[in-house]
Amino acid sequence: MPGYAACEPRTSPVLTGSEQAVKILIAGPFSVGKTTLVGSVSEIKPLTTEEVMTSAGVGVDNTDHLDKTTTTVAMDFGRVSLSKRLVLYLFGAPGQPRFYPVLEDLSRGALGALVLADTRSLDKTYPILQLVEDLGLPYIVAVNTFDDAPAHDPGRLRHVMDLEAGTPLVMCDARDRRSSVTALTTLVEHLLTLTREPAR
């Protein structure tokens, strides 16, 4: 898509002066809390592309158990510093299947993905996980702990989502900055374990 042509190929973190800038994809199904997470952690005013849902989405976007009137149609963007040197640029992708091409475009240049999940509708997460895996993007899963969502044993969740042993799974409240930053830190630590040179 022309709007994302500036995204660089997936390589290593980009050095910008004294900063190490890392592009991170925030993925997950419709209404899982991606916009909320980006907004809760961003040090700058987040860029959002929220639009009012119309009758065109009836029968297309599943709004069961949701009081939702808007949806992301392109991306969310925010910035968070994990340290004086390490800065994450967060790109939140829309979660509906019709927007999967946008997710694929946003993945270009990303070093990893944080995939948000909702235990009220885990089946909606599986296509996103498959797409992220097909893109070859390392990821972790963060279960967004909605107030009315059933709690499950993490081991059971890992089994149901068929996560590999090395893929971290964490609980996260997307509304809470500290909780969301912890999830992002877990992703960065996971990426470091994947890129660390083997012991000689």
N, C-alpha and C positions, 0 to 999 in steps of 0.2 A: 504494500500500500504506500502511496507517495508520502503520506504524512509521517512515516516511520523510516524513511530512507536514511536518516542520519544515524540510526542505531548501528554500532560497530559490531563486527563479528565477535563471537565469544572467545576471549583470550584470557588475559590476566588483568588484575586491577589496574585502573588508569591512574597514573601519578599526575596530580595537578598541583604544582608548587610543592608545598609541604604536606598536602593532603593525599591520601590514598582513597580514590573514589571507586566504589563498587556498585554496580547496577544489580538490583534485586527485583525479581518478579513476585508480586503478590497475587496468587491465583486461588480459585475456589469457585464453587457453584453460586448461582444467583442468590442474593440476599444473605450470604454467610457472614458478612461483616468486613469485607475488604476495605471499603471506603471509610468505615469507622476506624479500622486499625491504622490506616495511613494518616487519618486526621488526628488520631490520639498521640502519635509519636512525632509528627513532622515539626521541625523547628521553624519552618517557613509556612506561610499560608498555603495549604495544599491546593493543588490544581485538581478540580473535579469536573467531570462531564456528566453530572446528574441531570436527567430529563424526566419530566412528569410522564408516568405510564398512561397510555391511552387504551382505547378499546382494541387497538391493533394487537396488543399483547394478550388479549383474552384467549385462553386455550393454548397459548404458546409459552408464557411465563407462568410457572407454578407458584401461586401466591398462597397456597394452603398454610394455615397457622401464622400468616404474616399480616401485619398492618403496614403495608409498604405502598407508597404512592409514587416513588421515583426509582430510577435505575441508571446505572452507569452505562453509557453507550460508546465510550472510547477508552478512557483510562482515568486513573487517579495518579497523582504524582506528588511525592513528598521527599523530604530530606531529613536524615537523622544522623548525628555524630555519635558513634559508639566510643570514641576516644578523641584525643587531640589530632590524631593522624588519620583515623579511619572514619570515612563518611559513607553512608549508604544512601543511594538514590533509589527510591521505591516507586515501582510502576505497578499499579493495581489494574488488573485486567477484568473486563466484564465476564460474567460467568455463564451466560446463556449460550447454548450450542451454536446459535446463528452468529455469535461473535467470536467463535474459536479462531478464525483467521486473524483477528485483532490480537488475541493472546499469542499466537505464533509470531506475529510481527514484533510484539513487545518483548518476546523472549530473546531477540537478537541482541547480543552483547551482554546479556545477564549471566552472572556467575552461578546463580542458584535461585531457587524458588521456595517461598513459604506458602504451603497449600493449607488454606483454612477449611475446616470441616465442621459440620453441625450434626450432632447425634440424632436430631429429629428427622434428618433426611440424608443419612450416610450414602444411600444409593446414588444421590446426585453428585457425590464426590468422585466416584469411580471413573467416570469419563475424563475428568480433569486430571486425575492421577495418571491415567493411561496416556493422555496427551503430553503431559510434562515428561513422562518417561520416554515417549516416542521422540521428543525433542532433544533427548540426551541431557536434560538439565538436572543436576543434583538438587535434592529438595528435602525438607522436613515437613511433617504434618503437625499443625497446631489446631487442636479442637477448641472452638470458640464456646465458652461455657455460658450459653444463654440461660437466663433465670429459670425458664420453664423446660429446659432440655433435660432428658434423662441422663443420669450419671452412669458410666460403665467402667469396668476395670480396664486399665490401659492395655493389659495383655490381651484381653478379649477384643478390644478395638484393633490392635495390631493384627490379630488373626483375621478378623472380618475384612479388614482393608488389604490383607495379604501383603503387609509391608516387609521388606527385607530386614534382616537382623540389624544391619548397620544404619537403617533409616530412623532418625530420632522422631519420637512422637511426644508432644508436650500439650499441656492444658493452657489455655490463654483466654483472658477476658479482653476482647478487642477494644473495649471502652477505656481500659485502664492503661495508662502509658507505661508504667513499670512492667506490667505483665506482658505487654506487647514488645517492649524492648528486650525483655528476657527471651522471648521466642525468637526474635531476630538475632540475638547474640548466640543462641543455640544453633541457628542456621550457619552463622559465620564460623563457629567452632567446628561444625560438621564439614564445611568447605575446607577448612584448614587441615583436617585429618585426611581429606581426600587428596590434597595437593602436597602434603608434607613428604619430603624425600625419605625413602627407606633408610634405616640405619645401616652403616657400613661396617 
